[in-house]
Structures are given as structure tokens and as C-alpha cells.
């Protein structure tokens, strides 16, 4: 079982522009320590740790462990949307999924695992506490070595101006349903900070340039 840190790829022209402006901004960034609320535990998971990135474009990372299988870790990545417009969230979420799968392929190569086969990408339309939630779920089969393999589940959502990505890895998961209930238990109690002055200023400057 393994977990990998999301390597935020600067693959979009917008993100390149944001990055070039980022070092020039003195505006306050999102305070993930004090303005992010998340559950200490759910029915299936309990919280382990939080790690903030020094780069505000990369946000923060929460790690949870299964109450039933200690090797099953759920990692929650929260970071700003890399688009100026996300009223239609699906294209943004598909971009995020594409970059996450690319990062997974790089991780597989770096660790000399055999390969990855993408099995399914599915759009999600949930009702959580009476609130509609739209997202994307990607499932990959990761071949480690010999006959050892695991399934990687990656979920993508948008709240406020933040992407929420939840990743989990499970061995021999063919007979198990996707861990949707685990993810839903996290989402119900997760509230992200509002758009920061930092990101608002960057996005405004890019709109002006365009």
C-alpha cells in the first residue's frame, strides 16, 4: 500500500501566468490552519495530520486512516482552482483528474512499479444533507510487481474557489464497491476557506491581461 503526494503540474497556461505573478503579491493567502474545518473522525476514518504547502497555490493536505485497515489511507488535497471561471465545474474537474493521473504515472515510474491501467472516469451527482454535490471519480488499477496490484481512487470536487481532491489506494478491490461512503463522510463536514485576497488579486490581474 502506498500514498503519493500530489505534484501540482503547471500544465495550464493560466497556471503559468498565475505563477509568474505569485511572487509579486503581498495579499493575504488562505489560512488553512484557522479557516478550514474538517472532521477529526467519521464512521470509517480518523484524522492523522495536516500539512500546509509553503506555496499558496498548492494549499493544504489532510491525511486520514481507516478504522478497519491501518494501511488504507485517505489523502485530502485542498488548493485553489486554476481557472478564472468554474461555473461549469466539469471541465475544471476533468483537467484536475488528467493532471492527477499524470502525477500517478510519474510516481509509478519513479518507484519502478510496472504500469497503470485506467479503468473508469465517472461523473458524480450526489445529494449530501440535502445539498447537490457534483464531482468526478477516477479509478485506476496500479500493477506493482508480479501479481501484486491495487486500485487507486481519486475524487474531485469544487467548493468556494477550492479544488477538493480525495485519493485512496486499496489492494485487490474488485470485490469491493468504490469508497464513496468514506468520501461522503468527509465532504459533509468539510468547509474550506473563502477565496483569499491573494487569489482574488491574481485572478483579477489575469482578467485584465486577457
MOJO-V436273 format. One record per residue. N is the residue number from 1. RES is the residue in three letters. D_FIRST is the distance of its C-alpha to the first C-alpha in Angstrom with 1 decimal. Layout:
# MOJO-V436273
N:RES:D_FIRST  N:RES:D_FIRST
This chain:
# MOJO-V436273
1:UNK:0.0  2:UNK:3.8  3:UNK:7.1  4:UNK:10.3  5:UNK:13.8  6:UNK:16.3  7:UNK:18.9  8:UNK:22.0  9:UNK:23.9  10:UNK:27.6  11:UNK:28.2  12:UNK:30.9  13:UNK:34.5  14:UNK:34.6  15:UNK:31.8  16:UNK:33.6  17:UNK:36.7  18:UNK:35.0  19:UNK:33.5  20:UNK:36.9  21:UNK:38.5  22:UNK:35.9  23:UNK:37.2  24:UNK:40.6  25:UNK:39.9  26:UNK:40.7  27:UNK:40.0  28:UNK:37.8  29:UNK:34.1  30:UNK:32.0  31:UNK:31.5  32:UNK:28.0  33:UNK:28.5  34:UNK:31.6  35:UNK:31.8  36:UNK:28.3  37:UNK:27.9  38:UNK:24.7  39:UNK:23.9  40:UNK:22.9  41:UNK:21.5  42:UNK:21.6  43:UNK:21.8  44:UNK:18.0  45:UNK:16.7  46:UNK:17.9  47:UNK:18.2  48:UNK:16.8  49:UNK:18.4  50:UNK:20.2  51:UNK:20.6  52:UNK:23.6  53:UNK:24.1  54:UNK:27.4  55:UNK:28.0  56:UNK:29.1  57:UNK:28.1  58:UNK:24.4  59:UNK:24.8  60:UNK:22.3  61:UNK:18.7  62:UNK:17.8  63:UNK:14.6  64:UNK:14.3  65:UNK:12.3  66:UNK:12.8  67:UNK:15.7  68:UNK:14.6  69:UNK:10.9  70:UNK:10.1  71:UNK:6.4  72:UNK:7.4  73:UNK:8.7  74:UNK:11.6  75:UNK:13.2  76:UNK:16.9  77:UNK:18.8  78:UNK:22.6  79:UNK:25.0  80:UNK:28.5  81:UNK:29.2  82:UNK:30.1  83:UNK:33.1  84:UNK:36.6  85:UNK:36.7  86:UNK:34.1  87:UNK:36.4  88:UNK:34.9  89:UNK:31.2  90:UNK:29.9  91:UNK:30.6  92:UNK:29.0  93:UNK:25.8  94:UNK:25.7  95:UNK:26.2  96:UNK:23.3  97:UNK:21.0  98:UNK:22.3  99:UNK:21.6  100:UNK:18.0  101:UNK:17.4  102:UNK:19.2  103:UNK:17.0  104:UNK:13.9  105:UNK:15.9  106:UNK:16.8  107:UNK:13.3  108:UNK:12.6  109:UNK:16.0  110:UNK:15.6  111:UNK:12.7  112:UNK:14.5  113:UNK:12.2  114:UNK:14.6  115:UNK:15.2  116:UNK:14.7  117:UNK:17.0  118:UNK:18.2  119:UNK:18.9  120:UNK:20.6  121:UNK:21.9  122:UNK:23.9  123:UNK:26.2  124:UNK:26.0  125:UNK:29.1  126:UNK:28.5  127:UNK:31.0  128:UNK:29.7  129:UNK:32.4  130:UNK:35.0  131:UNK:33.7  132:UNK:32.7  133:UNK:29.3  134:UNK:28.7  135:UNK:25.3  136:UNK:23.2  137:UNK:19.9  138:UNK:18.1  139:UNK:15.7  140:UNK:14.1  141:UNK:12.7  142:UNK:10.6  143:UNK:11.6  144:UNK:9.6  145:UNK:12.3  146:UNK:14.8  147:UNK:14.0  148:UNK:10.2  149:UNK:9.1  150:UNK:7.6  151:UNK:9.8  152:UNK:10.2  153:UNK:12.9  154:UNK:15.2  155:UNK:18.3  156:UNK:21.4  157:UNK:24.5  158:UNK:27.5  159:UNK:29.3  160:UNK:32.3  161:UNK:31.8  162:UNK:28.0  163:UNK:25.1  164:UNK:22.4  165:UNK:19.0  166:UNK:16.2  167:UNK:12.7  168:UNK:9.8  169:UNK:6.8  170:UNK:7.1  171:UNK:7.1  172:UNK:10.7  173:UNK:12.2  174:UNK:15.7  175:UNK:17.4  176:UNK:16.2  177:UNK:18.0  178:UNK:16.7  179:UNK:15.8  180:UNK:19.3  181:UNK:20.5  182:UNK:17.7  183:UNK:18.7  184:UNK:22.3  185:UNK:22.2  186:UNK:21.2  187:UNK:23.7  188:UNK:26.6  189:UNK:26.6  190:UNK:25.7  191:UNK:28.7  192:UNK:28.6  193:UNK:31.5  194:UNK:34.3  195:UNK:34.9  196:UNK:35.7  197:UNK:39.0  198:UNK:37.1  199:UNK:35.5  200:UNK:38.8  201:UNK:40.8  202:UNK:38.5  203:UNK:38.6  204:UNK:42.4  205:UNK:43.0  206:UNK:41.2  207:UNK:43.2  208:UNK:46.3  209:UNK:45.5  210:UNK:44.9
